[in-house]
Amino acid sequence: EVQLVESGGGLVQAGESLRLSCAASGFTFDDYVIGWFRQAPGKEREWISLIDTKHGNTYYADSVKGRFTISSDNAKNTVYLQMNSLKPEETAVYYCAAELRWLLRQWRLPSSYDFWGQGTQVTVSS
């Protein structure tokens, strides 16, 4: 059974940092691309970052480039999202998602991913 479990969310002040984790199980980890999304209340789910776990290629939305860093530990089947200089408007539920590398096309679309975690809440106070 495929499982993605996010952790590391919490309450921080503006300008502070958090590191999210996405622990994967039930599939061959380096066959998959792992993406991070976030969804604020009343808003659509937004893609923020992506890593190809086999080749190490990483991609970021413009809104987080330079502040967020995605990485993977393939020995632990875990992807991390280091988030620095957080802003209040980045308060949201953060999700990780997985898709087979050779099937992923429009990586910014949530519908492109077959597997999702339950999400972890990140709250940034001003």
MARNUMAR-68807 format. One record per atom (N, C-alpha, C): residue number from 1; residue in one letter; x, y, z. Coordinates in steps of 0.02 Angstrom, whole numbers. Example, Ala and Ser with C-alpha at 12.3 -4.5 7.8 and 13.67 -1.06 7.14 Angstrom:
<pts>
seq|type|x|y|z
1|A|660|-284|390
1|A|615|-225|390
1|A|660|-165|390
2|S|642|-112|354
2|S|684|-53|357
2|S|645|2|394
</pts>
This chain:
<pts>
seq|type|x|y|z
1|E|42|-60|0
1|E|0|0|0
1|E|44|63|0
2|V|31|107|-47
2|V|68|170|-50
2|V|47|216|6
3|Q|97|242|41
3|Q|82|291|94
3|Q|131|348|92
4|L|105|408|101
4|L|146|468|109
4|L|124|500|174
5|V|172|514|217
5|V|155|543|283
5|V|197|606|293
6|E|162|662|297
6|E|196|726|309
6|E|202|739|384
7|S|254|774|401
7|S|263|796|471
7|S|305|859|471
8|G|307|892|529
8|G|351|950|536
8|G|315|1016|535
9|G|250|1016|523
9|G|214|1079|525
9|G|209|1107|595
10|G|185|1168|599
10|G|178|1200|664
10|G|164|1273|658
11|L|170|1307|714
11|L|159|1379|718
11|L|226|1415|726
12|V|239|1461|680
12|V|301|1500|684
12|V|284|1573|672
13|Q|331|1616|688
13|Q|323|1687|674
13|Q|352|1703|605
14|A|329|1757|577
14|A|354|1779|513
14|A|430|1785|515
15|G|462|1760|462
15|G|535|1763|458
15|G|570|1701|485
16|E|532|1659|519
16|E|562|1598|547
16|E|561|1541|496
17|S|586|1483|518
17|S|595|1426|472
17|S|559|1365|499
18|L|543|1320|454
18|L|518|1254|470
18|L|546|1205|419
19|R|552|1142|440
19|R|570|1090|393
19|R|515|1037|394
20|L|486|1027|337
20|L|435|976|329
20|L|467|911|303
21|S|437|855|323
21|S|459|790|299
21|S|402|754|266
22|C|418|714|216
22|C|369|671|183
22|C|399|602|180
23|A|374|558|222
23|A|399|489|225
23|A|357|445|181
24|A|390|410|134
24|A|354|370|85
24|A|364|295|98
25|S|314|256|82
25|S|320|184|88
25|S|272|152|38
26|G|286|88|22
26|G|242|50|-21
26|G|256|56|-95
27|F|311|90|-114
27|F|329|93|-184
27|F|404|102|-191
28|T|428|92|-251
28|T|500|101|-265
28|T|515|175|-268
29|F|547|199|-217
29|F|553|272|-206
29|F|583|308|-265
30|D|637|283|-294
30|D|670|322|-347
30|D|639|313|-416
31|D|582|280|-419
31|D|542|280|-481
31|D|495|340|-483
32|Y|491|376|-427
32|Y|440|427|-419
32|Y|469|498|-414
33|V|428|544|-435
33|V|438|615|-423
33|V|395|634|-363
34|I|423|674|-318
34|I|385|697|-260
34|I|376|772|-265
35|G|314|793|-259
35|G|299|864|-260
35|G|272|887|-193
36|W|281|952|-180
36|W|250|984|-122
36|W|199|1035|-147
37|F|142|1034|-115
37|F|88|1081|-129
37|F|66|1112|-64
38|R|29|1166|-69
38|R|-3|1195|-10
38|R|-71|1222|-28
39|Q|-114|1222|22
39|Q|-182|1247|11
39|Q|-204|1288|71
40|A|-217|1351|57
40|A|-243|1396|109
40|A|-319|1393|107
41|P|-352|1411|162
41|P|-425|1410|164
41|P|-455|1452|108
42|G|-501|1422|72
42|G|-536|1458|19
42|G|-496|1466|-46
43|K|-437|1436|-48
43|K|-395|1443|-108
43|K|-382|1376|-140
44|E|-360|1377|-201
44|E|-343|1315|-236
44|E|-276|1288|-211
45|R|-267|1223|-221
45|R|-204|1192|-202
45|R|-150|1217|-250
46|E|-95|1238|-221
46|E|-41|1272|-259
46|E|22|1230|-257
47|W|51|1218|-316
47|W|114|1183|-320
47|W|170|1230|-298
48|I|218|1203|-258
48|I|273|1245|-236
48|I|342|1216|-251
49|S|348|1149|-255
49|S|414|1121|-268
49|S|409|1049|-290
50|L|463|1024|-320
50|L|464|957|-348
50|L|535|931|-347
51|I|543|866|-335
51|I|608|834|-341
51|I|601|768|-377
52|D|647|757|-423
52|D|655|692|-455
52|D|702|652|-410
53|T|675|602|-376
53|T|714|569|-323
53|T|771|527|-352
54|K|768|510|-415
54|K|823|470|-444
54|K|880|515|-468
55|H|863|569|-501
55|H|914|611|-532
55|H|931|673|-490
56|G|890|687|-441
56|G|904|744|-397
56|G|884|811|-424
57|N|851|813|-483
57|N|830|877|-510
57|N|775|908|-466
58|T|781|972|-456
58|T|732|1007|-414
58|T|703|1067|-450
59|Y|641|1084|-432
59|Y|606|1139|-464
59|Y|565|1175|-410
60|Y|557|1241|-421
60|Y|523|1282|-372
60|Y|476|1331|-405
61|A|421|1345|-371
61|A|379|1401|-392
61|A|417|1466|-379
62|D|403|1516|-419
62|D|437|1580|-411
62|D|427|1609|-341
63|S|369|1596|-312
63|S|352|1626|-248
63|S|395|1600|-190
64|V|428|1543|-199
64|V|468|1514|-145
64|V|542|1507|-164
65|K|558|1521|-226
65|K|627|1512|-249
65|K|674|1556|-207
66|G|728|1525|-186
66|G|777|1562|-145
66|G|764|1557|-70
67|R|704|1536|-51
67|R|687|1530|21
67|R|674|1458|41
68|F|647|1418|-4
68|F|631|1348|10
68|F|682|1303|-26
69|T|697|1248|6
69|T|742|1199|-23
69|T|712|1129|-15
70|I|706|1094|-71
70|I|681|1025|-70
70|I|740|978|-76
71|S|737|923|-39
71|S|791|874|-42
71|S|762|805|-27
72|S|802|754|-42
72|S|778|686|-28
72|S|834|645|3
73|D|814|600|47
73|D|859|550|75
73|D|832|483|51
74|N|860|458|-2
74|N|833|397|-32
74|N|842|336|13
75|A|891|338|56
75|A|900|282|103
75|A|843|279|153
76|K|812|336|166
76|K|756|339|214
76|K|689|346|179
77|N|689|347|112
77|N|627|357|74
77|N|590|420|99
78|T|627|472|108
78|T|598|534|136
78|T|620|594|96
79|V|572|639|85
79|V|585|703|53
79|V|574|758|105
80|Y|616|808|102
80|Y|612|863|149
80|Y|598|929|112
81|L|566|974|146
81|L|556|1041|121
81|L|578|1090|175
82|Q|636|1119|166
82|Q|661|1170|212
82|Q|632|1237|192
83|M|596|1268|237
83|M|562|1331|222
83|M|591|1386|267
84|N|622|1434|236
84|N|652|1490|273
84|N|614|1555|258
85|S|622|1603|302
85|S|591|1669|293
85|S|517|1663|278
86|L|482|1626|318
86|L|411|1614|306
86|L|371|1678|315
87|K|317|1682|276
87|K|274|1741|275
87|K|204|1721|300
88|P|168|1768|330
88|P|101|1751|353
88|P|55|1724|298
89|E|63|1750|237
89|E|20|1726|182
89|E|36|1655|161
90|E|87|1626|189
90|E|104|1556|174
90|E|72|1507|224
91|T|30|1533|266
91|T|-10|1490|310
91|T|-55|1446|267
92|A|-49|1381|277
92|A|-86|1334|234
92|A|-75|1263|261
93|V|-113|1217|233
93|V|-97|1147|242
93|V|-50|1127|185
94|Y|5|1096|204
94|Y|56|1076|157
94|Y|51|1001|144
95|Y|51|983|80
95|Y|44|913|60
95|Y|103|892|18
96|C|122|829|24
96|C|167|800|-25
96|C|128|751|-68
97|A|151|743|-130
97|A|117|701|-178
97|A|169|664|-219
98|A|151|606|-245
98|A|197|565|-283
98|A|167|542|-349
99|E|210|538|-399
99|E|189|511|-464
99|E|249|478|-496
100|L|237|426|-534
100|L|290|394|-572
100|L|323|444|-618
101|R|389|443|-620
101|R|426|493|-657
101|R|407|495|-730
102|W|397|436|-760
102|W|384|435|-832
102|W|311|449|-849
103|L|269|455|-798
103|L|199|471|-811
103|L|183|545|-798
104|L|227|578|-760
104|L|211|646|-740
104|L|219|693|-799
105|R|168|733|-811
105|R|170|781|-866
105|R|165|852|-840
106|Q|107|873|-820
106|Q|98|942|-797
106|Q|109|943|-722
107|W|172|950|-702
107|W|190|941|-633
107|W|159|992|-585
108|R|134|1047|-611
108|R|104|1098|-568
108|R|31|1083|-551
109|L|2|1035|-585
109|L|-68|1020|-574
109|L|-77|964|-523
110|P|-117|975|-471
110|P|-130|922|-422
110|P|-158|858|-454
111|S|-196|865|-507
111|S|-226|806|-539
111|S|-175|761|-572
112|S|-113|785|-579
112|S|-60|744|-610
112|S|-30|693|-563
113|Y|-48|696|-500
113|Y|-17|652|-449
113|Y|-69|602|-424
114|D|-48|540|-420
114|D|-94|487|-397
114|D|-95|478|-322
115|F|-41|495|-288
115|F|-36|479|-217
115|F|-23|543|-177
116|W|-58|548|-120
116|W|-55|607|-78
116|W|-49|588|-5
117|G|-15|632|32
117|G|-16|626|104
117|G|-76|661|133
118|Q|-82|659|199
118|Q|-140|687|233
118|Q|-132|762|246
119|G|-72|788|238
119|G|-59|859|247
119|G|-35|875|318
120|T|1|930|322
120|T|24|955|387
120|T|13|1031|388
121|Q|-13|1055|443
121|Q|-31|1126|448
121|Q|30|1168|464
122|V|38|1221|425
122|V|90|1271|439
122|V|54|1338|450
123|T|67|1368|508
123|T|37|1432|524
123|T|92|1481|538
124|V|91|1537|502
124|V|142|1588|509
124|V|108|1651|537
125|S|127|1670|596
125|S|96|1729|627
125|S|138|1791|612
126|S|102|1848|610
126|S|137|1911|593
126|S|161|1947|655
</pts>
